Amino acid sequence: MYKFLFTIFFSILPLFLLADDKAKEGKIAKYVMENIQRDYVDCYSFYKVAAESFKKAKKEKTLIDSLEKSADVALKYNYDLGEIMGLNPTVMAQMTEDKFNNFVKLANKDFSSLANQYGLMCKNLVENPEQRTNYWENIGKKTIK
């Protein structure tokens, strides 16, 4: 009898471990999506603030156009991910507006600090989103048990 229960237990154990792995993978995927979506909100806000700052400084139009294009890309991906995650568009719009207003305040205090913190990350996110996805996935694998 014990042998039979022992056999059943060890034949079912991998199924529980697989289910646990799938649950962990799901949590990691959600973690990655939430953080990437937040990154896109940050980058949209950063690019819009940078474009406005450069307009006021009468910088080169091609630079401003490039920043605005990057902002548009970030905003599109922000909403695409938010839609996949089931976020309400009104809530996403408010989150984006709040973040933009926060970045305006930060830029007014110290634009160069804002640029140092977000410039390279946002450039990489827009040009190579897979790199940032891998970044969040690696952190998720380390933190989610």
C-alpha positions, -999 to 999 in steps of 0.1 A, spaced: 0 0 0 28 25 9 46 16 -22 15 24 -42 10 57 -25 47 65 -28 45 58 -66 14 80 -70 29 108 -50 61 109 -71 42 106 -103 20 135 -94 48 157 -79 61 168 -113 27 181 -122 26 202 -91 61 215 -98 51 223 -134 20 241 -123 42 260 -98 66 269 -126 38 281 -149 24 302 -121 59 317 -115 63 323 -152 29 341 -153 40 363 -123 72 371 -140 55 379 -173 30 402 -155 59 419 -136 78 425 -169 47 439 -187 39 463 -158 74 476 -156 78 480 -194 45 498 -195 57 521 -168 89 526 -187 70 537 -217 50 562 -197 83 576 -183 99 577 -217 68 594 -234 69 620 -206 107 624 -209 106 628 -247 77 653 -246 94 674 -219 127 673 -238 110 683 -271 92 713 -254 125 723 -237 143 723 -270 116 742 -287 118 769 -261 156 769 -266 151 772 -304 171 741 -311 173 723 -344 139 713 -358 151 678 -368 161 671 -332 127 683 -319 110 662 -345 130 631 -335 121 636 -299 84 640 -307 86 608 -329 101 589 -300 74 602 -277 48 590 -301 64 555 -303 65 553 -265 29 565 -261 17 539 -287 35 511 -269 23 523 -236 -13 521 -247 -8 488 -266 7 472 -234 -20 488 -212 -47 473 -235 -31 439 -233 -30 442 -195 -67 452 -195 -61 488 -182 -88 513 -187 -78 539 -214 -91 567 -191 -69 555 -163 -39 552 -187 -45 587 -199 -45 600 -163 -14 581 -154 4 595 -185 -8 631 -178 3 628 -141 37 615 -151 42 642 -177 33 669 -152 58 654 -127 85 654 -154 78 690 -162 84 699 -125 116 678 -125 128 694 -157 121 729 -144 143 721 -114 171 702 -131 167 692 -167 202 677 -170 196 654 -141 163 642 -158 182 637 -190 209 617 -173 184 595 -155 161 588 -185 179 597 -217 199 566 -224 173 542 -209 145 557 -231 167 557 -262 174 520 -257 138 512 -249 126 528 -281 154 514 -303 157 480 -287 127 471 -264 139 435 -262 169 446 -241 147 463 -216 123 433 -215 153 411 -207 164 435 -180 130 433 -162 127 396 -168 161 390 -151 150 411 -121 117 393 -120 134 359 -120 155 370 -90 127 386 -70 97 364 -77 97 331 -59 
